Amino acid sequence: MPKPFVFSSEQALIDALSASATLESASKFFSARVKTIDEVVLAGVTGNTFRAFRNLPVPPSVAFRNWSIRQLEANLDRLTTIGSAGDYAAYVHEATLDLCNYWRSETGAEMGYGRGAKLFNLVLKKLACLDSIRERARLIDLQHVPWDSYTIQGLRDIAPSLQISKNATMKFVRTPDQYNDFQSVISRITARAGVPPIYYDILAWDMGH
């Protein structure tokens, strides 16, 4: 696996976010279409992601996918009509807490807020590719960054207030307040670049693999 790229300055990140290669990669990702919610969930979080969850009484991929499918089926209308960043953030927070509670019940283990938010945001990222979605551009604009080692460490030198360690992974984000701090930083930077926050994940993860 490649090492996370650490951006040297905020301007360097802005330049990379607004570069034609990033815009083309984002367009390619979001132009792909899937037909069903099951496909969204399966494509959104692949098997390798679940290597972080070991020695559980149920397969972690099965537990997460079962929860995600039910979550999206129950809230698809809500998701496709959310009109503000605040309402979207409230939904992601609510769903992450529900995932953490479900995970504890199903596996007897703790998911952790950061890991839960990361996994669900990956699903929401792919949700914008669902064929039946209307207002696709608005949904993309609202999406949050899935925080993992690549997206977290990329900000290490340009966001000292986040106190990012050199070996930070998705577990580094532990609380809703910390998650919101990360989201605020990247939202401010991507606004300067003229792109949605989720484009940072396209840059840091998709284009690096």
C-alpha positions as CSV (number, residue, x, y, z in Angstrom):
1,M,0.0,0.0,0.0
2,P,1.3,3.5,-0.8
3,K,2.1,5.8,2.1
4,P,-0.3,8.7,2.8
5,F,0.8,11.9,1.1
6,V,1.3,14.9,3.4
7,F,0.5,18.2,1.8
8,S,3.2,20.8,2.5
9,S,0.8,23.8,2.6
10,E,-2.8,24.8,2.3
11,Q,-2.1,26.3,-1.1
12,A,-0.5,23.1,-2.3
13,L,-3.7,21.2,-1.3
14,I,-5.9,23.8,-3.0
15,D,-3.9,23.6,-6.2
16,A,-4.2,19.8,-6.2
17,L,-7.9,19.9,-5.4
18,S,-8.6,22.3,-8.3
19,A,-6.3,20.5,-10.8
20,S,-7.8,19.0,-13.9
21,A,-6.7,15.5,-12.9
22,T,-8.7,15.7,-9.7
23,L,-11.8,17.1,-11.4
24,E,-11.6,14.3,-14.0
25,S,-11.2,11.6,-11.4
26,A,-14.2,12.9,-9.5
27,S,-16.2,13.1,-12.6
28,K,-15.3,9.5,-13.5
29,F,-16.1,8.2,-10.0
30,F,-19.5,9.9,-9.8
31,S,-20.5,9.2,-13.4
32,A,-20.4,5.4,-12.8
33,R,-23.9,4.1,-12.1
34,V,-25.2,1.3,-9.8
35,K,-28.8,0.1,-9.9
36,T,-29.6,-0.9,-6.3
37,I,-28.9,0.0,-2.7
38,D,-27.3,-3.4,-2.3
39,E,-24.8,-2.6,-5.0
40,V,-24.1,0.8,-3.4
41,V,-23.2,-0.8,-0.1
42,L,-21.2,-3.6,-1.7
43,A,-19.2,-1.2,-3.9
44,G,-18.9,1.5,-1.3
45,V,-16.9,-0.6,1.3
46,T,-14.8,-3.4,-0.1
47,G,-13.5,-6.4,1.7
48,N,-10.1,-5.0,2.5
49,T,-11.6,-2.3,4.7
50,F,-12.8,-4.9,7.1
51,R,-9.4,-6.2,7.9
52,A,-9.3,-3.8,10.9
53,F,-12.0,-5.8,12.6
54,R,-10.7,-9.2,13.8
55,N,-11.9,-12.0,16.0
56,L,-15.6,-11.1,15.9
57,P,-18.4,-13.7,16.3
58,V,-20.0,-12.6,13.0
59,P,-18.3,-11.6,9.7
60,P,-17.8,-7.8,9.9
61,S,-18.6,-7.3,6.3
62,V,-22.0,-9.1,6.7
63,A,-22.9,-7.1,9.9
64,F,-22.0,-3.8,8.3
65,R,-23.7,-4.4,5.0
66,N,-26.9,-5.6,6.7
67,W,-27.0,-2.5,8.7
68,S,-26.2,-0.2,5.8
69,I,-28.8,-1.6,3.5
70,R,-31.5,-1.2,6.1
71,Q,-30.2,2.3,6.9
72,L,-30.3,3.5,3.3
73,E,-33.6,1.9,2.5
74,A,-35.2,3.6,5.5
75,N,-33.7,7.0,4.9
76,L,-33.3,7.3,1.1
77,D,-36.1,9.9,0.8
78,R,-34.6,11.9,3.7
79,L,-31.2,11.8,2.1
80,T,-32.4,12.9,-1.3
81,T,-34.3,15.8,0.1
82,I,-31.8,17.2,2.6
83,G,-31.1,20.7,1.6
84,S,-28.5,22.1,4.1
85,A,-25.1,21.1,5.3
86,G,-26.3,21.3,8.9
87,D,-29.1,18.8,8.3
88,Y,-26.8,16.5,6.5
89,A,-24.3,16.6,9.3
90,A,-27.0,15.8,11.8
91,Y,-28.1,12.8,9.8
92,V,-24.5,11.4,9.5
93,H,-24.1,11.8,13.2
94,E,-27.4,10.1,14.0
95,A,-26.6,7.2,11.7
96,T,-23.1,6.8,13.0
97,L,-24.3,6.5,16.6
98,D,-26.9,4.0,15.4
99,L,-24.2,2.0,13.6
100,C,-22.0,2.0,16.8
101,N,-25.0,0.7,18.9
102,Y,-25.8,-2.0,16.3
103,W,-22.2,-3.1,16.1
104,R,-22.0,-3.4,19.8
105,S,-25.2,-5.5,19.9
106,E,-24.2,-7.7,16.9
107,T,-20.5,-8.3,17.7
108,G,-20.0,-7.5,21.3
109,A,-17.2,-5.1,20.2
110,E,-16.9,-1.3,19.9
111,M,-16.9,0.1,16.5
112,G,-15.7,3.6,17.6
113,Y,-17.2,6.8,16.3
114,G,-14.4,7.6,13.8
115,R,-14.4,4.1,12.2
116,G,-18.2,4.1,12.1
117,A,-18.4,7.5,10.4
118,K,-15.6,6.5,8.0
119,L,-17.4,3.4,6.8
120,F,-20.8,5.0,6.5
121,N,-19.4,8.0,4.6
122,L,-17.8,5.6,2.1
123,V,-21.3,4.2,1.5
124,L,-22.8,7.7,1.2
125,K,-20.1,8.6,-1.3
126,K,-21.2,5.7,-3.5
127,L,-24.8,6.5,-3.0
128,A,-24.4,9.5,-5.3
129,C,-23.9,6.9,-8.1
130,L,-27.3,5.2,-7.5
131,D,-29.1,5.4,-10.9
132,S,-32.4,6.6,-9.4
133,I,-30.9,9.5,-7.4
134,R,-32.2,12.9,-8.4
135,E,-30.4,16.1,-7.3
136,R,-27.1,14.2,-7.6
137,A,-24.9,17.3,-7.6
138,R,-26.5,18.6,-4.4
139,L,-25.9,15.3,-2.7
140,I,-22.2,15.3,-3.8
141,D,-21.8,18.9,-2.5
142,L,-23.1,17.8,1.0
143,Q,-21.0,14.6,1.4
144,H,-18.4,14.3,4.2
145,V,-14.9,13.0,3.9
146,P,-14.3,9.4,5.1
147,W,-11.5,10.0,7.5
148,D,-8.7,7.4,7.3
149,S,-5.0,7.4,7.4
150,Y,-4.8,9.0,3.9
151,T,-7.2,11.8,4.4
152,I,-6.2,12.4,8.0
153,Q,-2.4,12.4,7.5
154,G,-2.7,14.6,4.4
155,L,-3.6,17.5,6.7
156,R,-0.9,16.9,9.2
157,D,1.3,19.9,8.3
158,I,-1.4,22.3,7.3
159,A,-3.8,21.9,10.2
160,P,-1.8,22.0,13.5
161,S,-5.0,22.6,15.5
162,L,-6.0,19.0,14.7
163,Q,-2.9,17.6,16.4
164,I,-2.5,14.8,13.9
165,S,0.0,12.1,14.8
166,K,2.3,10.5,12.1
167,N,0.7,7.1,12.3
168,A,-2.9,8.3,12.6
169,T,-5.6,6.0,11.2
170,M,-9.4,6.1,11.1
171,K,-9.3,5.4,14.9
172,F,-7.7,8.7,15.4
173,V,-11.0,10.4,15.2
174,R,-12.7,9.4,18.5
175,T,-15.5,11.9,19.2
176,P,-18.2,13.8,17.3
177,D,-16.5,17.1,18.2
178,Q,-13.2,16.0,16.8
179,Y,-14.9,14.7,13.7
180,N,-16.6,18.1,13.2
181,D,-13.3,19.8,13.6
182,F,-11.8,17.8,10.8
183,Q,-14.9,18.4,8.6
184,S,-14.7,22.1,9.2
185,V,-11.1,22.3,8.2
186,I,-11.5,20.4,4.9
187,S,-14.8,22.3,4.1
188,R,-13.0,25.6,4.4
189,I,-10.1,24.5,2.3
190,T,-12.2,22.9,-0.4
191,A,-14.4,26.0,-0.6
192,R,-11.3,28.0,-1.4
193,A,-10.6,25.4,-4.2
194,G,-14.1,25.6,-5.5
195,V,-14.9,21.9,-5.1
196,P,-17.0,19.8,-2.7
197,P,-15.3,18.4,0.4
198,I,-15.6,14.8,-0.9
199,Y,-13.2,15.7,-3.7
200,Y,-10.5,15.6,-1.0
201,D,-11.2,11.9,-0.6
202,I,-11.0,11.4,-4.4
203,L,-7.6,13.2,-4.3
204,A,-6.1,11.5,-1.2
205,W,-7.5,8.0,-1.7
206,D,-8.9,7.2,-5.1
207,M,-6.0,8.9,-7.0
208,G,-3.4,7.4,-4.8
209,H,-4.4,3.8,-5.3
